[in-house]
Amino acid sequence: SLDKAGKTESEDAEYLLIYSISKIINAVLESNPDQLIMICCDDLQWGDKTSLLLISEILVTVGGMKSICSRCLFIGLFRDDEIDDDHPFRIQRSYIQMQSSNINATNIKLSSLSKKDIGNMLMAELCLPGRIVMPLAGVIQKK
C-alpha cells in the first residue's frame, strides 16, 4: 500500500533500516572516542539498489561528522569488469563522492593471480610438491 507521500510500506521500512544502522554506528563511535570501526563489503557488483543505498547512507552520515569519520574505514570490493556506467554501484559511488568532502576514496586495481602464484599458495597450504599442485593451479586460474 502507498502512504501519503506515495511510498510503499516496504520503502519506508528500508529507509528506517538505513537510518537506524547509521545511528547505531554513530552512537558506538560517539560513546567511545578510542573506538575504531572497519566495515568490509565484498562483491558489491552484485548488490541490489537497497543494499547499496544502505552502504551509501552510512558512509555519507559518518562522513558528515568530522570527529567520527577519521575513525572509520570502509573497504568495498567489486569486480570492475562486471559493472557498467548505469550499474547501481557506480551511481551510489558518485553520490557518495558528491555528498561529502570528508570521504576519501582510494582505488586499488588488482590483477589476477598467476598460475605460479596459485601453485605456490597450494604448495604452502597442502604441503605438496609443485609437480603435484601445478595442474590444479592451472584449473583454479581458469576459474
CYANA upper distance limits for C-alpha pairs under 8 A (distance plus 0.5 A):
  1 SER  CA      8 THR  CA      6.05
  1 SER  CA      9 GLU  CA      6.91
  2 LEU  CA      6 GLY  CA      5.78
  2 LEU  CA      7 LYS  CA      5.76
  2 LEU  CA      8 THR  CA      5.06
  2 LEU  CA      9 GLU  CA      7.22
  3 ASP  CA      7 LYS  CA      6.04
  3 ASP  CA      8 THR  CA      6.84
  3 ASP  CA      9 GLU  CA      7.87
  7 LYS  CA     11 GLU  CA      6.61
  7 LYS  CA     12 ASP  CA      7.26
  8 THR  CA     12 ASP  CA      6.90
  9 GLU  CA     13 ALA  CA      6.68
 10 SER  CA     14 GLU  CA      6.73
 11 GLU  CA     15 TYR  CA      6.79
 12 ASP  CA     16 LEU  CA      6.63
 13 ALA  CA     17 LEU  CA      6.64
 14 GLU  CA     18 ILE  CA      6.77
 14 GLU  CA     50 THR  CA      7.64
 15 TYR  CA     19 TYR  CA      6.57
 16 LEU  CA     20 SER  CA      6.49
 17 LEU  CA     21 ILE  CA      6.67
 18 ILE  CA     22 SER  CA      6.73
 18 ILE  CA     53 LEU  CA      8.45
 18 ILE  CA     54 LEU  CA      5.66
 18 ILE  CA     57 GLU  CA      7.38
 18 ILE  CA     58 ILE  CA      7.82
 19 TYR  CA     23 LYS  CA      6.71
 19 TYR  CA     57 GLU  CA      8.42
 20 SER  CA     24 ILE  CA      6.70
 21 ILE  CA     25 ILE  CA      6.81
 21 ILE  CA     58 ILE  CA      7.91
 22 SER  CA     26 ASN  CA      6.74
 22 SER  CA     57 GLU  CA      7.79
 22 SER  CA     58 ILE  CA      5.51
 22 SER  CA     61 THR  CA      7.19
 22 SER  CA     62 VAL  CA      8.00
 23 LYS  CA     27 ALA  CA      6.50
 24 ILE  CA     28 VAL  CA      6.69
 25 ILE  CA     29 LEU  CA      6.79
 26 ASN  CA     30 GLU  CA      6.45
 26 ASN  CA     62 VAL  CA      7.36
 26 ASN  CA     68 ILE  CA      8.02
 27 ALA  CA     31 SER  CA      6.44
 28 VAL  CA     32 ASN  CA      7.18
 28 VAL  CA     35 GLN  CA      8.12
 29 LEU  CA     33 PRO  CA      6.96
 29 LEU  CA     35 GLN  CA      6.38
 29 LEU  CA     36 LEU  CA      7.70
 29 LEU  CA     37 ILE  CA      8.39
 29 LEU  CA     68 ILE  CA      6.88
 29 LEU  CA     71 ARG  CA      8.37
 30 GLU  CA     68 ILE  CA      7.68
 35 GLN  CA     71 ARG  CA      7.71
 36 LEU  CA     71 ARG  CA      5.48
 36 LEU  CA     72 CYS  CA      6.51
 37 ILE  CA     71 ARG  CA      6.94
 37 ILE  CA     72 CYS  CA      5.42
 37 ILE  CA     73 LEU  CA      6.83
 38 MET  CA     72 CYS  CA      6.27
 38 MET  CA     73 LEU  CA      5.12
 38 MET  CA     74 PHE  CA      6.17
 38 MET  CA     75 ILE  CA      8.07
 39 ILE  CA     72 CYS  CA      8.43
 39 ILE  CA     73 LEU  CA      6.86
 39 ILE  CA     74 PHE  CA      5.31
 39 ILE  CA     75 ILE  CA      6.72
 40 CYS  CA     74 PHE  CA      6.33
 40 CYS  CA     75 ILE  CA      5.11
 40 CYS  CA     76 GLY  CA      6.41
 40 CYS  CA     77 LEU  CA      8.36
 41 CYS  CA     74 PHE  CA      8.48
 41 CYS  CA     75 ILE  CA      6.81
 41 CYS  CA     76 GLY  CA      5.49
 41 CYS  CA     77 LEU  CA      6.71
 42 ASP  CA     76 GLY  CA      6.54
 42 ASP  CA     77 LEU  CA      5.15
 42 ASP  CA     78 PHE  CA      6.93
 43 ASP  CA     47 GLY  CA      7.72
 43 ASP  CA     76 GLY  CA      8.47
 43 ASP  CA     77 LEU  CA      6.21
 43 ASP  CA     78 PHE  CA      5.33
 43 ASP  CA     79 ARG  CA      7.51
 44 LEU  CA     52 LEU  CA      8.27
 44 LEU  CA     76 GLY  CA      7.35
 44 LEU  CA     77 LEU  CA      6.62
 44 LEU  CA     78 PHE  CA      5.51
 44 LEU  CA     79 ARG  CA      8.37
 44 LEU  CA     89 PHE  CA      7.42
 45 GLN  CA     78 PHE  CA      5.90
 45 GLN  CA     79 ARG  CA      6.84
 45 GLN  CA     80 ASP  CA      8.32
 45 GLN  CA     82 GLU  CA      7.06
 45 GLN  CA     83 ILE  CA      6.70
 45 GLN  CA     89 PHE  CA      7.01
 47 GLY  CA     51 SER  CA      6.48
 47 GLY  CA     52 LEU  CA      6.54
 47 GLY  CA     89 PHE  CA      7.87
 48 ASP  CA     52 LEU  CA      6.72
 48 ASP  CA     88 PRO  CA      7.89
 49 LYS  CA     53 LEU  CA      6.51
 49 LYS  CA     88 PRO  CA      6.49
 49 LYS  CA     89 PHE  CA      8.44
 50 THR  CA     54 LEU  CA      6.65
 51 SER  CA     55 ILE  CA      6.92
 52 LEU  CA     56 SER  CA      6.61
 52 LEU  CA     88 PRO  CA      7.80
 52 LEU  CA     89 PHE  CA      7.00
 52 LEU  CA     92 GLN  CA      7.19
 53 LEU  CA     57 GLU  CA      6.54
 53 LEU  CA     92 GLN  CA      7.28
 54 LEU  CA     58 ILE  CA      6.73
 55 ILE  CA     59 LEU  CA      6.73
 56 SER  CA     60 VAL  CA      6.57
 56 SER  CA     92 GLN  CA      6.76
 56 SER  CA     93 ARG  CA      7.93
 56 SER  CA     95 TYR  CA      8.20
 56 SER  CA     96 ILE  CA      6.55
 57 GLU  CA     61 THR  CA      6.38
 58 ILE  CA     62 VAL  CA      6.53
 59 LEU  CA     63 GLY  CA      6.16
 59 LEU  CA     96 ILE  CA      7.73
 59 LEU  CA    103 ILE  CA      8.27
 60 VAL  CA     64 GLY  CA      6.52
 60 VAL  CA     96 ILE  CA      6.63
 60 VAL  CA     99 GLN  CA      6.97
 60 VAL  CA    100 SER  CA      6.68
 60 VAL  CA    103 ILE  CA      8.31
 61 THR  CA     65 MET  CA      7.52
 62 VAL  CA     66 LYS  CA      8.50
 62 VAL  CA     68 ILE  CA      6.95
 62 VAL  CA     69 CYS  CA      5.92
 62 VAL  CA     72 CYS  CA      8.43
 63 GLY  CA     68 ILE  CA      8.10
 63 GLY  CA     69 CYS  CA      5.56
 63 GLY  CA    100 SER  CA      6.61
 63 GLY  CA    101 SER  CA      8.33
 63 GLY  CA    102 ASN  CA      5.90
 63 GLY  CA    103 ILE  CA      6.06
 64 GLY  CA     69 CYS  CA      7.89
 64 GLY  CA    100 SER  CA      6.77
 64 GLY  CA    102 ASN  CA      7.26
 65 MET  CA     69 CYS  CA      6.45
 66 LYS  CA     70 SER  CA      7.29
 66 LYS  CA    102 ASN  CA      7.60
 67 SER  CA     71 ARG  CA      8.40
 68 ILE  CA     72 CYS  CA      7.51
 69 CYS  CA    102 ASN  CA      7.86
 69 CYS  CA    103 ILE  CA      8.26
 79 ARG  CA     83 ILE  CA      7.78
 83 ILE  CA     87 HIS  CA      6.24
 83 ILE  CA     89 PHE  CA      8.27
 83 ILE  CA     90 ARG  CA      8.26
 84 ASP  CA     90 ARG  CA      8.19
 85 ASP  CA     90 ARG  CA      6.74
 85 ASP  CA     91 ILE  CA      8.24
 86 ASP  CA     90 ARG  CA      7.34
 86 ASP  CA     91 ILE  CA      7.34
 87 HIS  CA     91 ILE  CA      7.04
 88 PRO  CA     92 GLN  CA      6.59
 89 PHE  CA     93 ARG  CA      6.54
 90 ARG  CA     94 SER  CA      6.72
 91 ILE  CA     95 TYR  CA      6.78
 92 GLN  CA     96 ILE  CA      6.69
 93 ARG  CA     97 GLN  CA      6.91
 94 SER  CA     98 MET  CA      6.77
 95 TYR  CA     99 GLN  CA      6.63
 96 ILE  CA    100 SER  CA      7.00
 96 ILE  CA    103 ILE  CA      8.34
 97 GLN  CA    101 SER  CA      7.61
 97 GLN  CA    103 ILE  CA      7.50
113 LEU  CA    117 ASP  CA      6.47
113 LEU  CA    118 ILE  CA      7.01
113 LEU  CA    141 GLN  CA      7.74
114 SER  CA    118 ILE  CA      6.83
114 SER  CA    141 GLN  CA      7.59
115 LYS  CA    119 GLY  CA      6.52
115 LYS  CA    134 MET  CA      8.06
115 LYS  CA    137 ALA  CA      6.16
115 LYS  CA    138 GLY  CA      6.25
115 LYS  CA    141 GLN  CA      6.52
116 LYS  CA    120 ASN  CA      6.63
116 LYS  CA    134 MET  CA      8.23
116 LYS  CA    137 ALA  CA      8.10
117 ASP  CA    121 MET  CA      6.87
118 ILE  CA    122 LEU  CA      6.70
118 ILE  CA    137 ALA  CA      5.99
118 ILE  CA    140 ILE  CA      8.24
118 ILE  CA    141 GLN  CA      7.83
119 GLY  CA    123 MET  CA      6.57
119 GLY  CA    130 GLY  CA      7.20
119 GLY  CA    133 VAL  CA      6.54
119 GLY  CA    134 MET  CA      5.90
119 GLY  CA    136 LEU  CA      8.34
119 GLY  CA    137 ALA  CA      5.61
120 ASN  CA    124 ALA  CA      6.71
120 ASN  CA    130 GLY  CA      8.11
121 MET  CA    125 GLU  CA      6.60
122 LEU  CA    126 LEU  CA      6.14
122 LEU  CA    127 CYS  CA      8.13
122 LEU  CA    128 LEU  CA      8.11
122 LEU  CA    133 VAL  CA      6.91
122 LEU  CA    137 ALA  CA      7.96
123 MET  CA    127 CYS  CA      5.70
123 MET  CA    128 LEU  CA      5.52
123 MET  CA    129 PRO  CA      6.46
123 MET  CA    130 GLY  CA      6.79
123 MET  CA    133 VAL  CA      7.05
124 ALA  CA    128 LEU  CA      7.93
128 LEU  CA    132 ILE  CA      7.18
128 LEU  CA    133 VAL  CA      7.32
129 PRO  CA    133 VAL  CA      7.14
130 GLY  CA    134 MET  CA      6.11
131 ARG  CA    135 PRO  CA      8.31
132 ILE  CA    136 LEU  CA      8.37
133 VAL  CA    137 ALA  CA      6.62
134 MET  CA    138 GLY  CA      6.77
135 PRO  CA    139 VAL  CA      7.08
136 LEU  CA    140 ILE  CA      6.69
137 ALA  CA    141 GLN  CA      6.58
138 GLY  CA    142 LYS  CA      6.94
139 VAL  CA    143 LYS  CA      7.19
